[in-house]
C-alpha cells in the first residue's frame, strides 16, 4: 500500500524511496532486468518478483540466473553507504582518481571494478576504458603516471556516457523496461570479443583472469 516517491541510482543499486521512509533497493546483478508491463500481460519467463502498482501496471523483476537481489530497508545507507564516488558526478576529478589509485598495488582491472573505490564501473566498461587508454589490466594502480590517469579519467567518462546514450549493453540477458535491447555492446572494442580480431592490430583478442 505504500507509494513510490522516487527512484535513483547509486553505483549498481536502484533505490526506490517509499512514502514511509523505507527504501526498496534492487540490484540487477549479471542477468536481471526490470520490465514494465500491463497488469493483464502474462509475466515473462524467469520473472522472480512482481510489484503491482495501482494503475494496472506491473514492475517485473526478471532474472534468469537468480543472482539479483531486492532488499527492503529502513536506511538505504546500510546497503549503499560503503560505495565509492560516482564516476559521472562533478566531484569525481582526475585529481580524485589519482588519490584513489595512489599506493594501490592491486591490478587496474580489479581496482576499477572495486565498488568501494569507484561506484558503478562494471567489468565490461573497465575493459573498454583500459583498452582505450592503453593500460594493461595487470598494471598496478600506483604505477600509473599523471598523464595516464587523466587519459583514463576521460575514457571512463566517454565510455560510460556513450553506453547510457546507447541504452546499455544486451550481451546476455539484459532488457530495458519496455522489453527492448540496448546497443552499447556494438561499440565494444574488447569486452565480449574473445578470440575476435583486434580493431587496432588485427591480432585475436586474448582473455586473462584478474582476481
C-alpha positions in Angstrom: 0.0 0.0 0.0 3.0 2.4 0.1 3.7 4.9 -2.6 6.9 5.1 -4.6 8.2 8.7 -4.1 11.4 8.5 -6.1 13.8 6.2 -8.0 17.5 6.9 -8.0 20.7 5.1 -8.7 23.8 4.6 -6.5 26.5 2.6 -8.1 24.8 -0.6 -9.4 21.9 -0.3 -7.0 18.5 1.1 -7.7 16.9 2.6 -4.5 13.1 3.1 -4.7 12.1 5.6 -2.0 8.8 4.8 -0.3 6.5 7.3 1.4 7.0 5.8 4.9 10.8 6.4 4.7 11.7 2.8 3.8 13.8 2.0 0.7 13.3 -0.9 -1.7 16.8 -1.5 -3.1 17.3 -3.6 -6.2 20.5 -4.9 -7.7 20.1 -6.5 -11.1 23.5 -8.3 -11.0 24.5 -10.1 -14.2 21.2 -11.1 -15.8 18.5 -9.0 -14.1 16.0 -6.7 -15.8 13.1 -4.5 -14.6 10.2 -4.7 -17.1 7.1 -2.5 -17.1 4.0 -4.4 -18.1 0.3 -4.0 -18.1 -1.3 -5.9 -15.3 -3.2 -8.2 -17.7 0.0 -9.3 -19.5 1.5 -12.7 -19.0 4.6 -12.5 -16.8 7.7 -13.3 -18.8 9.8 -16.4 -18.2 12.2 -16.1 -15.3 10.0 -13.5 -13.5 11.2 -13.7 -9.9 9.1 -10.9 -8.3 6.3 -8.7 -9.4 5.4 -5.3 -8.0 1.7 -4.5 -8.6 1.0 -0.8 -9.0 -2.4 0.8 -8.6 -2.7 1.9 -12.3 -2.9 -1.6 -13.7 0.8 -1.6 -14.3 3.4 -4.1 -13.0 7.1 -3.9 -12.5 8.5 -7.3 -13.2 12.0 -8.3 -11.9 13.2 -10.8 -14.5 16.4 -12.7 -13.6 17.3 -15.9 -15.4 20.3 -16.8 -13.2 18.8 -15.7 -9.9 21.8 -13.5 -9.0 19.8 -10.3 -8.4 18.6 -9.0 -5.1 15.8 -7.0 -3.6 16.0 -5.6 -0.1 13.5 -3.5 1.9 15.5 -1.4 4.4 14.9 1.4 6.8 18.2 3.1 6.0 19.4 2.8 2.4 22.9 3.7 3.6 23.0 0.2 5.2 23.4 -1.1 1.7 24.9 1.7 -0.4 26.8 3.6 2.3 30.2 1.9 1.6 30.2 2.7 -2.1 32.9 5.0 -3.6 32.4 8.2 -5.5 30.2 8.2 -8.7 32.4 8.4 -11.8 29.9 10.8 -13.6 29.4 13.3 -10.8 31.2 16.6 -10.7 33.2 15.8 -7.7 34.9 12.9 -9.5 38.0 14.5 -10.9 41.4 13.3 -12.3 42.9 14.5 -9.0 40.5 12.4 -7.0 41.2 9.4 -9.2 44.9 9.9 -8.7 44.4 9.9 -4.9 42.3 6.7 -5.1 45.0 4.9 -7.1 48.0 6.1 -5.0 49.8 3.4 -3.2 47.5 0.7 -4.7 49.4 -2.4 -5.7 46.3 -4.2 -7.0 45.8 -4.6 -10.8 43.9 -1.9 -12.5 41.2 -4.1 -13.8 40.4 -5.1 -10.2 40.6 -1.6 -8.9 38.2 -0.2 -11.5 35.6 -2.9 -10.5 36.0 -2.3 -6.8 32.8 -0.6 -5.9 34.1 0.8 -2.6 36.8 2.7 -4.7 34.6 3.9 -7.6 30.9 3.1 -7.8 29.2 1.7 -10.9 32.0 0.6 -13.2 31.5 -3.0 -14.3 33.8 -5.5 -15.9 32.9 -4.6 -19.5 33.4 -0.9 -19.1 36.6 -1.4 -17.1 37.9 -3.5 -20.0 36.9 -0.8 -22.5 38.4 2.1 -20.5 41.7 0.4 -20.0 42.0 -0.6 -23.7 41.1 2.9 -24.8 43.9 4.3 -22.6 46.5 1.6 -23.5 46.8 0.5 -19.8 47.4 -3.2 -19.3 44.8 -4.7 -16.9 47.5 -6.1 -14.7 49.3 -2.8 -14.1 49.2 -1.7 -10.5 47.2 1.4 -9.6 50.3 3.1 -8.1 52.3 2.6 -11.4 50.1 5.0 -13.5 51.5 8.3 -14.4 49.5 11.5 -14.1 49.1 11.6 -17.8 47.8 8.1 -17.9 45.4 8.9 -15.0 44.0 11.9 -16.9 43.5 9.8 -20.1 41.8 7.0 -18.1 39.5 9.6 -16.4 38.5 10.9 -19.8 38.0 7.4 -21.2 35.8 6.4 -18.3 33.6 9.5 -18.8 33.4 9.0 -22.6 32.6 5.2 -22.5 30.0 5.4 -19.7 28.1 8.3 -21.3 28.2 6.5 -24.7 26.8 3.4 -23.0 24.0 5.3 -21.4 23.2 7.0 -24.7 23.1 3.5 -26.3 20.7 2.3 -23.6 23.0 -0.3 -22.1 24.6 -3.5 -23.3 22.4 -6.5 -24.0 25.2 -9.0 -24.5 23.5 -11.6 -22.3 20.0 -11.3 -20.9 19.6 -7.5 -20.2 16.4 -5.8 -21.4 15.2 -2.3 -21.0 11.9 -1.6 -19.1 9.9 -1.8 -22.4 11.4 -5.1 -23.3 13.8 -3.8 -26.0 17.5 -4.4 -26.0 20.3 -1.9 -25.6 23.0 -1.4 -28.3 26.1 -0.3 -26.3 27.8 -3.6 -26.9 28.0 -2.9 -30.6 30.7 -0.3 -29.8 32.8 -2.5 -27.6 36.4 -2.8 -28.7 37.5 -5.7 -26.4 34.7 -6.7 -24.0 33.0 -9.9 -25.1 35.3 -10.1 -28.1 37.4 -13.0 -27.0 39.3 -14.6 -30.0 38.0 -11.9 -32.3 40.5 -9.7 -34.2 41.6 -6.5 -32.5 40.3 -3.4 -34.3 43.8 -1.8 -33.9 46.3 -4.6 -34.8 44.2 -7.5 -36.1 45.6 -9.9 -33.5 43.0 -12.2 -31.9 42.0 -10.8 -28.5 43.1 -12.9 -25.5 41.4 -13.2 -22.2 43.2 -13.3 -18.9 41.8 -13.8 -15.4 42.3 -10.9 -13.0 41.4 -11.5 -9.3 
